[in-house]
Amino acid sequence: MRPAQLVLILAVLLWPLSPAAAQEPTPEVPVYVVQAGDTLFTIAQRFETTVEAIVTANDIADPSLIRVGQKLVIPTVRPELVPPAAPEVNTRIHPVHSGDTLPALAFHYGTTVWALRERNDLDRLGLLWPGQELEVPPPTALHDGAATYPAISARPVPVVQGETMLVRVAARRDLDLRGWFLGQDLDFVGADGDYWALVGIDALTQPGAYPVALQAVEAGSGDQISVQETFTVTKGSYGTYNVVVPASRQNLLDPTLSQTEREKVDAVFAGESDEKLWSGTFGLPLPGELRITAPFGQRRSYSGGPVASYHSGLDYGADAGVAVFAPMTGTVVLAEPLQVRGNAVIIDHGLGVFTAFWHLSQIDVAVGQQVGKAYVIGLVGNTGLSTGPHLHWEMQVHSVPVNPLQWTRRSFP
């Protein structure tokens, strides 16, 4: 062979792969999660492969023994047939303590040693060391003493747009608990495995099913637990009303003026206190037979303009000078004239629950004052952005306006 030919052959053999060829990804082998009623034979048929191929790929000792939830590598020429594994809603991570063994943990969590080994890629010895984190598979052999996930319940179920919902969590051990629903943090109170939180459902929430998501650390075990439960929001019966503002008060529709006042009021509603001051059902703020002139949740337009908001409270028609009562024990956190809301009073009932009263002709309380149920806080008036004497009664739960009448019919928690 001539030297020139040898150089050419070596150049071809040593020529680097093109970038496209060098970066060609290795196709992922699909993984299937065993469902109730599955056998290796039915799985092989469904995904156009063989029992022998699945057994070999997964190192299965006994093809007749597979369990629900087991993950199987599926060697198939048609990987698109294998559905992606859905994420588990409930999970538990156990930090290994000194003295923990796989048999003891398997019994405690109602599972098997084999399942713990497989879930955590442990070898057959199953050696553990303190601080190691083990993912605990779903229980398959529950017994009376087995660890369980915290149970989530709620009322009312389903919940209507604009209502308050109580979320309750029951557990066998104390929890360091965090939760979320509809983008809101759930502020849980309670102890000894019994916890509750209030959540206000915005009146414009789209009807549908939404998850309550919890994250907790369990006392004693240190387990990190994630749990979800789904609850339904249904549509409320809210109409639309056009508010005709007198010419003398058109200036109160100035968005700059409204925004400044809203920020001031919102800051008061956001100042949550840690003590629960209410007990039982709330009372009504006016005496005698009441006349609702504008219901909660009513969609609003002003002077023929587009619908820009909804009625965040409840309007009662009443003569100017009628006494207004505190519906429940609380602390006065705002008592002053406002330009849009008129003479205003806000009462803090604790744990993010507030009531507010607009358009008063007279204020009879001061900030910081403690008031009891049925205490006179002021008089009905026609101040601010108002078209006649009336009382606007508002209630907010964690800065979300809710229907106050629900609290007069149902006690929370």
Secondary structure, 3 states (H helix, E strand, C coil): CCHHHHHHHHHHHHCCCCHHHHCCCCCCCCEEECCCCCCHHHHHHHCCCCHHHHHHHHCCCCCCCCCCCCEEECCCCCHHHCCCCCCCCCEEEEECCCCCCHHHHHHHCCCCHHHHHHHCCCCCCCCCCCCCEEECCCCCCCCCCCCCCCEEEEECCCEECCCEEEEEEECCCCEEEEEEECCEEECCEEECCEEEEEEECCCCCCCEEEEEEEEEEECCCCCEEEEEEEEEEECCCCCEEEECCCHHHHHHHCHHHHHHHHHHHHHHHCCCCCCCCCCCCCCCCCCCCCEEEECCCCEEEECCCCCCEECCEEEEECCCCCEEECCCCEEEEEEEEECCCEEEEEEEEECCEEEEEEEECEECCCCCCEECCCCEEEECECCCCCCCCEEEEEEEECCEEECHHHHHHCCCC
